[in-house]
């Protein structure tokens, strides 16, 4: 059951100011009394300043090191929740960027579903280009890019297809129907436009469904590149931009 839908949550974070490391979250908006945004900033303070834990070495860190530290941090905060969250519930926290001195980026994800704290998962490995990944409410983009709903396996099972035949069939459909929207040499401006389109599509999809409007609000967009590092492209401010002299919301 959805109790509240808020339109102003922060979902994108610069995990180490001055370094090419970003994070994005979806799912649970808080753990206990702290929002995920607050916890993400607590984690940033830990790895950058050593407050509440050991800081990472800015000259030798790896993205895998950062995500494993994030995994331990959020797992500990999740374990402290009293009473435990009612099922179903889920939390995802993706960390991506460039390790110190690395030429290629990578993306990892940590997730918690109904009490199951899962190990960090490598989503995009170093050197793998032309990928698009999403989380939270996957139906609209799965239908757009893969050509079918994430629940297709259940539909095929209900139609009488043998269980052992479902996974091979779904994989064949994915290979044949996937729409290639990303090219390795895509200009960063076009990648930004694609990301904006994907989020806008998801928001409008849920806006017209007869249920809670679970995806909405202003869209924050940031890029992480090898030479420019983390850059805000679009960022919502809770008070006028002129009162944010040290913050940017553009390249």
Buried (B, 14 or more C-beta within 10 A) or exposed (E): EEEEBEEEBBBBBBBBEEBBBBBBBBBBBBBEEBBBBEBBBBBBBBBBEEEEBEBBEEEEBBBBBBBBBBBBBBBEBBEEEEEEBEEEEBBBBBBBBBBBEBEEBBBBBBBBBEEEBEEBEBBBEBEBEEEBEBBBBBBBBBBBBBBBBEEBBEEBEEEEEEEEEBEEBBEEBBEEEEEEBBEEEBEEEEBBEBBBEBBEBBBEBBEEEEEEBBBBBEBBBBBBBEEEBBBBBBBEEEEEEEEEEEEEBEE
